[in-house]
Amino acid sequence: MTSARFPYSLRDPNAGETGYAPLLPLNLESNGVSIPVSALLDTGATVNVLPYTLGVNLGFVWAAQLINAQLSGNLASIPTRLILLNGIVNGFPSVPLAFAWTQTDNIPIILGQVNFFAEFDVCFYRSQRAFEVTPKP
């Protein structure tokens, strides 16, 4: 099984060492549209989360999505809908990814346990500011 290694990205230059984060470059696809993005790998997140405008750019219409999703924590008050996308990481085969599509743009794209970490194994090498992604066997 082939793996791909990625460097941590500097999100906040004023934060010193804590300004680095595991941001994964991938393509999200739906409705004949493919958009390259960088998404935060968050092992503590239950679900994948998508900002509003990105969902619109991928061809989704808020009112047409009938399945609500519920987030928790500081995102609990934000309305969400469940949508399915295809994700392509580093030329690996496309995988279906379920997202809680939020009605805000004030969040990053988050990849969580359902279902990114069910599709990929990830090893974090924080001291090296790197991580490795391997598709599930």
Secondary structure, DSSP 8 states (H G I E B T S, - for coil): ---EEEE-EES-GGGGGGGEE-EEEEEEEETTEEEEEEEEE-TT-SBEEE-HHHHHHTT--GGG---B----GGGTTS-EEEEEEEEE-TT---EEEEEEEES-SSS--EE-TBTHHHHEEEEEEGGGTEEEEEE--
